[in-house]
Amino acid sequence: MNPYIDLCGSRLMENEIDTAWIRMSARVVFEENLTVKKMIMEKSSIVRQLYKNDANHSLFKVFYLSEISGSLNNLGHVRGLEENKAFSKPVVFNL
C-alpha cells in the first residue's frame, strides 16, 4: 500500500488567468491512539453520530499528514502558455 497522497485545489476566478491553486504531496500516517479518537469524538457531534459514539468503531479512522511539500501556483506560469511577468513565481513549501 502506498502511503503517499497528492492533493490539488483551486477556486476558479472570473478571469481564468487569475486563478490560483495549491498543490500538495504528503505521507498519510494513520493514528490508532484511542485517546486521540475519543478527543475527536468529544469535539464533533457529526463524528459521534456517524460512528454511534464508539471510538472503536471499525470505520472510524484518524490520520495526519507528514513529509508535506507543495506549491502555490497561478496560470501565469503554466507550461505551454507564454509566461506572464505580472504574476509572482510559484511559492514552494515544505512542512
VENBEL-V316379 format. One record per run of one state. SS is the DSSP state (A for helix, B for strand, O for the rest). FROM is the first residue (numbers start at 1). TO is the last residue. Records with the same first field share a line. If there is no record, write none. Layout:
SS->FROM-TO / FROM-TO
//
This chain:
O->1-3 / 11-15 / 19-19 / 32-33 / 44-44 / 51-61 / 78-90 / 95-95
B->4-10 / 20-31 / 62-74 / 91-94
A->16-18 / 34-43 / 45-50 / 75-77
//
